[in-house]
Amino acid sequence: MTESLLDRVPVVPVVVLHDSDHAVPVARALVEGGVPVVELTLRTPQALDCIEQIATHVPEILVGAGTVVTPGQAKEAHDAGAQFLVSPGTTDALAAAMQETGLPHLPGASTVSEVLRLLELGYRDIKFFPAEAAGGVAYLKSLASPLPQARFCPTGGITAGTAASYLALPNVGCVGGSWLTPADAVLDRDWERLVRLATETTYLR
């Protein structure tokens, strides 16, 4: 992936799935809505299977693993077919494990010191989490001047109504959003609703 993940789409869907049968329809709905990227969080026992299903059956979408919090999860996600990794925070061991997979990845940070540490490790694209709880738009705006080399994908508490304010910042490339795949819509298999929600995000830039 030569293009930065932060430049692919304005909103990266952050998806939690409890049923592997939902994986392929969700991915296809996102693609139909113009969002060819999905981040599957490793928060359920079915997550790795969902990644494998999407990687196998929906090759037109870039599928990644989110909430990678241990070195072992980085390898498991790679083996399941994930094409990128996202962590909510970063330790040296976790950063090394993500690097060892050879996959593009977004290490997580929420403080200035954590961002500085990641810059020292050679990262420029960083996940900012939990975005709203950690200071939101005002906090990221304050980082742009002292740390202009850092670009962020803020995630956590962002909504369809607040996404544009983040995307207007010069140091934000994209945002992570869970509102594209509401739990009730997934349970009801309302794939058309997911298509509509995805389509709406393509106009945010």
Steps between C-alpha positions, in 0.01 A plus 500: 500500500710790373224751567463595863195359672421853609450599137277214388164616633382780730335253738634154583213281623585348838291185516419254779348174375359220713396273212736399221200468266471879511858566389466470123166688469634785715814528290304492175263770627794726586654449157166573333482821701843609379704406807757234399659477846387326818657457842376190683563527873641201683242531776299186429589133460376516140721793394783302341256282309323814379830640373573175320153494343533855372856452372389191310166609362520881468843567350395846389505626859807571710438307821689574818505392862435752773538494876827312461630506858746209519789380285319169449193673359715674240619165366154341520347789304772473237443127468124554465553726200499848651660758273566760768507523879378764744580520871331722761834555676858392445767320697846421367412130479175570315669737255768239429240228444300716259818586312593132478177422313610727218150650491422872498385599846376792705642503853282670758578798724308747713766723663777725371765274652351195328493684167864606548595140570335382180670774301832380641415151376448637151121519487321794343145360470350439843166401647371747759287314754268550680445815297210669676602396851862606441421855394346475157534765231649762732774264616601393150495861382748588775740228381522625141749780570758320721466165321420578135658175381238287676170415328211338678203272459290594803261231618270468798176686556497665157161522333361589160436847640853562631712326236526807276650712779782246539556468126537878473821485707827503300646215704204262457492271199190297584284403795387166632126460536274228634179673391526358148404152623243540781449183700124498440543532125747212494274280713203582274716440190401842376786521251337784307523718810873429517534594134327834567714576805818418310399715205443799729860488625649528152392865486677603820830609342 
